């Protein structure tokens, strides 16, 4: 603990008379942003992180004279809070959260906290897969249309920090299930649910119904004046929608059937019908994002753009010139007729399925990391059809071996990105693809999925 900036700072900083006390748990992007906004709103603020705070965030807290602690949670400084803003990464099962709940102290997300202090329209995008791509594409379309728009949530800069410092008319917010779990009064003006597939089940008692219920919090508090966009082809979404009464105006999207109002695919043309007198139609060959899963993402973004009454020309142009995010099916290099693709952001099984589905060559698949209770069954057919070798990249690869030992001839263990790429280089045949698509979290060998992807790219460039 850095006592010069933690407990002593808390003791010496005068508390504003009558100010409510807001404690922030977690000093990452969302936590520091929440602290900044809380201070601006006149609260007595304290930040606590059970781990080490990275230097950039520490310097930011110091520049604002906000007291903090790291490497511990001091109950005496936390359990006197009026309200707690929690990082989405902190499990509700950790002792400090249980203690707060036992005392009846409200624990909310940064998104919930920040929304109180802005009248901006919120476009909230969730789903097990594709939410980053769809959020970025939606932001790209809105920005190109000249809207004064911010991008936040699970992507980009903190929502709370932007509310504190900037004046946007609307925000595109990528929302995870962990964020939704701590959102209560928040209302999305436009809510988008892309899909529900098994992910983070370790956080939901390994029960898909619990996870689906969490995802459906995206529509809570919506009224008939709001909008809900969803995938009509997704089985878990269809199941959970039967149990919920949606108040908002609904727009489904589908590649399997025609829908009256929403988006659908017919003869390789994307049709978006919101205002039946002003339909948007474009060939899927015009879309910057290729692959079946990306047709869904483009449909969702296109519906949002039409709900906001943007011009068809702007939407068409933006969906054609968009550049996808790093670490999501990112082309790295072609060496000796072998293509190397970085899909490090694929941290669940369904993302890997989408990646394999979009590749039309033989594949050497690099996968592994921190298993989140994965069920690899859905990958078996694609693995048998396309994957010639699996290279495990992680400390414990037992479950991958067990899942695929009957489906591929070669399964190799590696313990660094460089080693994985070297092995892949020797195993890959001409005209094949080396795909990093891990299906797992990265924290056993890497700082995060970006670090894993960057190390993979650096290793490929060394070949």
CORNOR-V511161 format. One record per residue. RES is the residue in one small letter. PHI is phi as a letter, one per 40 degrees, with the letter a starting at -180 (none if undefined). NEAR is the number of other C-alpha atoms within 12 Angstrom. D_LAST is the distance of its C-alpha to the last C-alpha in Angstrom with 1 decimal. Layout:
# CORNOR-V511161
((RES;PHI;NEAR;D_LAST) (RES;PHI;NEAR;D_LAST))
This chain:
# CORNOR-V511161
((x;none;20;42.7) (x;c;21;43.1) (x;c;16;46.9) (x;c;17;47.3) (x;b;29;45.9) (x;b;32;46.8) (x;c;27;50.2) (x;c;20;51.9) (x;c;25;50.7) (x;c;29;52.1) (x;c;17;55.4) (x;c;14;55.9) (x;c;19;55.0) (x;c;17;58.2) (x;c;21;58.2) (x;c;14;59.5) (x;d;10;63.0) (x;g;11;62.9) (x;c;18;59.1) (x;c;21;57.4) (x;b;31;54.6) (x;b;41;51.2) (x;b;51;48.7) (x;b;52;45.0) (x;b;51;42.9) (x;h;40;39.3) (x;b;45;38.1) (x;c;36;35.0) (x;d;35;34.9) (x;c;38;37.8) (x;c;47;39.8) (x;c;46;39.8) (x;c;43;40.6) (x;c;49;43.5) (x;c;50;44.8) (x;c;42;44.9) (x;c;38;46.8) (x;c;36;49.1) (x;c;31;50.0) (x;c;22;50.7) (x;c;25;53.0) (x;g;19;55.0) (x;c;28;54.0) (x;c;35;53.9) (x;b;46;50.2) (x;b;51;48.4) (x;b;53;44.7) (x;b;47;43.7) (x;b;36;40.2) (x;c;27;39.9) (x;b;19;36.5) (x;c;21;35.3) (x;c;31;35.5) (x;c;18;32.5) (x;d;14;33.6) (x;c;15;33.5) (x;c;27;35.9) (x;c;31;38.0) (x;c;18;38.5) (x;c;26;39.5) (x;c;35;42.1) (x;c;26;43.4) (x;c;14;43.8) (x;c;25;45.9) (x;f;26;47.9) (x;c;43;47.1) (x;c;41;47.6) (x;a;47;44.9) (x;b;38;43.9) (x;b;31;40.7) (x;g;21;39.9) (x;a;27;43.2) (x;b;32;45.6) (x;c;26;49.1) (x;d;22;51.5) (x;c;17;54.3) (x;c;32;52.3) (x;b;37;51.0) (x;c;31;53.9) (x;b;23;56.2) (x;c;31;54.1) (x;c;26;55.8) (x;a;33;52.6) (x;b;43;49.0) (x;b;46;45.8) (x;b;47;43.1) (x;c;42;39.3) (x;c;33;38.3) (x;c;30;36.0) (x;c;31;39.1) (x;c;24;40.6) (x;c;25;44.3) (x;c;16;44.7) (x;c;17;44.0) (x;d;18;47.2) (x;c;31;47.6) (x;c;31;47.5) (x;c;19;50.0) (x;c;24;52.2) (x;c;31;52.1) (x;c;20;53.0) (x;c;13;55.8) (x;c;19;57.3) (x;g;16;57.0) (x;c;24;54.8) (x;c;30;52.9) (x;b;38;49.1) (x;b;38;47.3) (x;c;44;44.0) (x;d;53;42.9) (x;c;47;43.2) (x;d;37;46.8) (x;c;42;47.7) (x;c;40;46.3) (x;c;36;47.9) (x;c;26;51.3) (x;b;26;51.0) (x;a;26;49.9) (x;c;18;51.6) (x;c;28;48.5) (x;c;28;47.8) (x;b;41;45.0) (x;b;45;42.7) (x;b;56;41.3) (x;b;52;38.4) (x;b;47;37.7) (x;i;45;36.2) (x;c;42;33.9) (x;b;40;31.2) (x;g;48;30.7) (x;c;44;32.7) (x;c;37;30.1) (x;c;44;29.3) (x;c;48;33.0) (x;c;47;34.0) (x;c;41;31.6) (x;c;45;32.8) (x;c;48;36.4) (x;c;42;36.0) (x;c;36;34.5) (x;c;40;37.4) (x;c;39;40.0) (x;c;26;38.7) (x;c;24;38.6) (x;c;25;42.1) (x;g;19;43.2) (x;c;24;43.9) (x;c;21;43.8) (x;b;31;41.3) (x;b;38;39.3) (x;b;39;36.4) (x;a;37;36.5) (x;g;45;36.7) (x;c;35;33.6) (x;a;29;31.6) (x;g;25;31.9) (x;c;27;34.5) (x;d;38;37.4) (x;d;47;40.2) (x;c;41;42.8) (x;c;38;41.5) (x;c;35;41.5) (x;c;37;45.1) (x;c;28;46.1) (x;b;21;44.7) (x;b;22;44.6) (x;b;20;46.8) (x;c;26;45.1) (x;c;22;47.2) (x;a;33;44.8) (x;b;46;41.8) (x;c;49;39.1) (x;b;49;38.5) (x;c;44;35.8) (x;b;49;37.8) (x;c;42;36.6) (x;c;40;39.0) (x;c;37;39.1) (x;c;37;40.4) (x;d;40;42.9) (x;c;36;44.3) (x;b;33;45.6) (x;b;35;46.9) (x;b;26;50.7) (x;c;22;52.4) (x;d;33;49.4) (x;b;34;49.8) (x;c;43;47.2) (x;c;36;48.7) (x;b;43;46.1) (x;b;50;44.4) (x;b;51;41.5) (x;b;53;40.6) (x;c;49;37.6) (x;a;41;37.6) (x;b;41;38.3) (x;b;34;36.1) (x;d;38;35.8) (x;a;40;33.9) (x;f;36;34.8) (x;c;27;37.5) (x;c;20;37.6) (x;c;25;39.2) (x;b;25;41.7) (x;f;16;43.1) (x;f;18;40.9) (x;b;18;43.2) (x;c;28;41.9) (x;c;23;45.3) (x;c;25;45.0) (x;c;32;41.7) (x;c;40;43.1) (x;c;27;46.1) (x;c;35;43.9) (x;c;42;42.1) (x;c;45;45.6) (x;c;38;46.6) (x;c;47;44.9) (x;b;41;48.3) (x;c;30;50.6) (x;g;25;53.3) (x;c;28;52.6) (x;b;20;55.8) (x;c;17;56.7) (x;c;18;55.7) (x;b;30;52.0) (x;b;40;49.3) (x;b;43;47.3) (x;b;46;44.4) (x;a;48;43.1) (x;c;43;41.4) (x;c;34;44.1) (x;c;26;41.8) (x;c;27;40.7) (x;c;20;42.7) (x;c;29;42.7) (x;c;34;43.6) (x;d;21;46.5) (x;c;20;47.7) (x;c;27;47.9) (x;c;29;49.4) (x;c;13;52.4) (x;b;14;53.2) (x;b;18;53.1) (x;c;18;55.4) (x;c;27;53.4) (x;c;19;55.4) (x;c;26;53.0) (x;c;25;52.8) (x;b;35;50.2) (x;b;37;47.7) (x;c;40;45.7) (x;b;41;42.8) (x;a;36;42.0) (x;b;32;40.1) (x;b;21;42.5) (x;a;20;45.9) (x;c;22;47.7) (x;b;26;48.8) (x;c;19;51.8) (x;b;29;50.5) (x;i;40;46.7) (x;a;46;43.8) (x;a;41;43.1) (x;b;29;41.2) (x;a;20;43.2) (x;f;16;42.0) (x;g;20;38.6) (x;b;21;40.4) (x;c;39;40.3) (x;b;39;43.8) (x;b;43;44.7) (x;b;32;48.5) (x;b;34;49.8) (x;c;23;52.5) (x;c;16;53.7) (x;c;9;54.9) (x;a;18;51.5) (x;c;28;48.8) (x;b;34;45.2) (x;b;31;43.6) (x;a;30;40.1) (x;c;24;38.0) (x;c;28;34.9) (x;c;20;33.0) (x;c;22;33.8) (x;c;32;32.2) (x;c;24;29.0) (x;c;34;28.2) (x;b;28;27.8) (x;h;24;28.3) (x;d;27;31.5) (x;c;33;31.0) (x;c;37;30.5) (x;c;42;33.7) (x;d;46;35.4) (x;c;45;33.9) (x;c;50;35.0) (x;c;49;38.4) (x;c;54;38.9) (x;c;51;38.0) (x;c;52;40.1) (x;c;49;43.1) (x;d;46;42.9) (x;c;44;42.9) (x;c;38;45.9) (x;d;36;47.8) (x;c;27;47.4) (x;g;23;48.8) (x;c;30;46.0) (x;c;24;46.2) (x;d;28;44.7) (x;c;22;43.1) (x;c;26;41.3) (x;c;40;40.1) (x;c;37;38.9) (x;c;24;37.1) (x;c;33;35.4) (x;c;45;34.3) (x;c;25;32.8) (x;b;18;30.8) (x;c;31;29.6) (x;b;23;25.9) (x;c;32;24.9) (x;c;26;24.1) (x;c;26;20.7) (x;g;34;19.4) (x;b;37;21.6) (x;f;40;19.9) (x;c;30;17.7) (x;c;28;15.4) (x;b;31;12.0) (x;a;23;10.2) (x;b;21;10.7) (x;b;24;8.2) (x;f;17;10.3) (x;g;16;13.1) (x;b;28;11.7) (x;c;32;12.5) (x;b;41;11.2) (x;b;40;14.3) (x;b;41;15.2) (x;b;41;18.8) (x;c;44;19.1) (x;c;40;22.7) (x;c;44;23.7) (x;b;41;25.5) (x;a;40;28.1) (x;c;37;28.5) (x;c;35;29.9) (x;c;40;26.9) (x;c;43;24.7) (x;d;36;27.4) (x;c;32;27.2) (x;c;45;23.4) (x;c;41;23.7) (x;c;28;26.8) (x;c;26;25.1) (x;b;31;22.3) (x;b;17;23.6) (x;b;28;21.0) (x;c;29;20.2) (x;b;40;18.2) (x;b;44;16.1) (x;b;52;17.5) (x;c;53;16.4) (x;a;55;19.7) (x;h;49;22.0) (x;i;42;23.3) (x;c;31;27.0) (x;c;32;29.0) (x;b;27;31.8) (x;g;26;34.0) (x;c;32;31.9) (x;b;29;33.5) (x;c;33;30.8) (x;d;21;33.4) (x;c;24;32.8) (x;c;29;29.2) (x;d;26;30.3) (x;c;19;31.2) (x;c;30;28.0) (x;c;34;25.9) (x;c;26;28.0) (x;c;19;27.6) (x;b;29;23.9) (x;c;39;21.9) (x;c;31;20.8) (x;a;38;19.2) (x;b;42;19.4) (x;b;44;17.1) (x;c;40;19.4) (x;b;44;18.2) (x;i;33;21.4) (x;c;24;24.0) (x;b;23;26.4) (x;b;30;25.3) (x;d;20;28.6) (x;c;26;29.7) (x;c;41;26.6) (x;d;25;27.1) (x;c;17;30.8) (x;c;24;30.3) (x;b;33;28.0) (x;c;22;28.6) (x;c;17;30.8) (x;b;25;28.6) (x;b;27;25.3) (x;c;18;24.7) (x;b;26;21.7) (x;b;33;21.6) (x;b;32;19.3) (x;c;29;19.7) (x;b;26;17.0) (x;b;27;17.8) (x;a;30;15.0) (x;c;39;12.4) (x;c;26;9.6) (x;c;26;11.4) (x;c;39;11.9) (x;c;41;8.4) (x;c;26;7.8) (x;c;30;11.2) (x;c;42;10.8) (x;d;34;8.1) (x;c;19;10.9) (x;c;28;13.7) (x;c;34;13.1) (x;c;22;15.1) (x;d;20;15.2) (x;g;19;16.9) (x;b;29;16.2) (x;b;41;15.0) (x;c;51;13.0) (x;b;52;15.4) (x;c;50;15.7) (x;a;45;19.5) (x;c;49;21.0) (x;g;46;24.8) (x;b;44;25.3) (x;c;35;25.7) (x;b;35;23.1) (x;c;23;25.4) (x;c;22;24.8) (x;b;24;21.3) (x;b;26;21.0) (x;c;15;23.5) (x;a;22;23.5) (x;c;34;21.6) (x;c;25;20.4) (x;c;24;18.9) (x;c;41;17.2) (x;c;42;15.9) (x;c;28;14.7) (x;c;29;12.9) (x;c;41;11.2) (x;c;32;10.3) (x;c;22;9.2) (x;c;26;6.8) (x;c;32;5.4) (x;c;19;5.5) (x;c;17;3.8) (x;c;23;0.0))
